């Protein structure tokens, strides 16, 4: 299936590894131009070279820290300069450390509010007007199933990701007539560095080995296995494509059936 992404220009935040990289890989395979961000120029250069070899029309890496509003402004400007504009924006960032709801502190809440809420909104505000003017755009939030099914050990993440979901759901209704779609792509237990970290915490709480904790996690998934990043990225490419034009304001789960709720 030709997704119609040749000639499209994508900015993927956190595109050197994990879920961001999986979307970047899928977009590259469809011939899109890419700018990826991260905090290490060496990793960015390597990832950009790999994405170019995989089919990206162009690929470049820009150092940017999601904790910095100034970096978000600079990243938006750099992406527009490198590609002539941004048609597809993938909002992705690291998550806060595990904690229970009663362990949330005000300093942690404020720190991670910047990462999870302020910076994604800021860079979207910078790039969205041009999408609306062109009559075509895609915004994809790399989310979490915790937005619908709170994860007990990730209370801070649950709290703040619910905020960005509320923002996206509201804004998507404002821009839909302009040809811009906005969706959350929510991963389940996909084996990334983040899942390795949370599984390590869970293993300590359960007093079992890391391997046993992974096996237990797999048992909770109807598909019977943990996901791989390659299970996730292609859905991102679909949502970014011409074929996904009538999907907006939605949360799409890629979780092997783990969330049992009907909404």
Secondary structure as the mmCIF struct_conf table of DSSP 4:
data_model
#
loop_
_struct_conf.conf_type_id
_struct_conf.id
_struct_conf.beg_label_comp_id
_struct_conf.beg_label_asym_id
_struct_conf.beg_label_seq_id
_struct_conf.end_label_comp_id
_struct_conf.end_label_asym_id
_struct_conf.end_label_seq_id
BEND BEND1 UNK A 4 UNK A 4
TURN_TY1_P TURN_TY1_P1 UNK A 6 UNK A 7
STRN STRN1 UNK A 9 UNK A 12
TURN_TY1_P TURN_TY1_P2 UNK A 13 UNK A 16
BEND BEND2 UNK A 17 UNK A 17
HELX_RH_AL_P HELX_RH_AL_P1 UNK A 18 UNK A 29
TURN_TY1_P TURN_TY1_P3 UNK A 30 UNK A 31
STRN STRN2 UNK A 33 UNK A 38
BEND BEND3 UNK A 39 UNK A 39
HELX_RH_AL_P HELX_RH_AL_P2 UNK A 41 UNK A 53
TURN_TY1_P TURN_TY1_P4 UNK A 54 UNK A 55
BEND BEND4 UNK A 57 UNK A 57
STRN STRN3 UNK A 59 UNK A 63
TURN_TY1_P TURN_TY1_P5 UNK A 66 UNK A 67
HELX_RH_AL_P HELX_RH_AL_P3 UNK A 69 UNK A 83
BEND BEND5 UNK A 84 UNK A 85
BEND BEND6 UNK A 87 UNK A 87
STRN STRN4 UNK A 88 UNK A 91
HELX_LH_PP_P HELX_LH_PP_P1 UNK A 96 UNK A 98
STRN STRN5 UNK A 99 UNK A 99
HELX_RH_3T_P HELX_RH_3T_P1 UNK A 101 UNK A 103
HELX_RH_AL_P HELX_RH_AL_P4 UNK A 106 UNK A 113
HELX_RH_PI_P HELX_RH_PI_P1 UNK A 114 UNK A 118
HELX_RH_AL_P HELX_RH_AL_P5 UNK A 119 UNK A 134
TURN_TY1_P TURN_TY1_P6 UNK A 135 UNK A 135
STRN STRN6 UNK A 137 UNK A 142
HELX_RH_3T_P HELX_RH_3T_P2 UNK A 145 UNK A 147
TURN_TY1_P TURN_TY1_P7 UNK A 148 UNK A 148
BEND BEND7 UNK A 149 UNK A 149
TURN_TY1_P TURN_TY1_P8 UNK A 152 UNK A 153
STRN STRN7 UNK A 154 UNK A 154
HELX_RH_AL_P HELX_RH_AL_P6 UNK A 155 UNK A 175
HELX_RH_3T_P HELX_RH_3T_P3 UNK A 176 UNK A 178
TURN_TY1_P TURN_TY1_P9 UNK A 179 UNK A 179
STRN STRN8 UNK A 180 UNK A 187
BEND BEND8 UNK A 189 UNK A 189
STRN STRN9 UNK A 190 UNK A 190
BEND BEND9 UNK A 192 UNK A 192
HELX_RH_AL_P HELX_RH_AL_P7 UNK A 193 UNK A 206
TURN_TY1_P TURN_TY1_P10 UNK A 207 UNK A 207
BEND BEND10 UNK A 208 UNK A 208
HELX_RH_AL_P HELX_RH_AL_P8 UNK A 210 UNK A 219
TURN_TY1_P TURN_TY1_P11 UNK A 220 UNK A 220
BEND BEND11 UNK A 221 UNK A 221
TURN_TY1_P TURN_TY1_P12 UNK A 222 UNK A 223
BEND BEND12 UNK A 224 UNK A 225
STRN STRN10 UNK A 227 UNK A 227
HELX_RH_AL_P HELX_RH_AL_P9 UNK A 229 UNK A 239
TURN_TY1_P TURN_TY1_P13 UNK A 240 UNK A 240
BEND BEND13 UNK A 241 UNK A 241
HELX_RH_3T_P HELX_RH_3T_P4 UNK A 242 UNK A 244
TURN_TY1_P TURN_TY1_P14 UNK A 245 UNK A 246
BEND BEND14 UNK A 249 UNK A 249
STRN STRN11 UNK A 250 UNK A 254
BEND BEND15 UNK A 255 UNK A 255
TURN_TY1_P TURN_TY1_P15 UNK A 256 UNK A 257
#
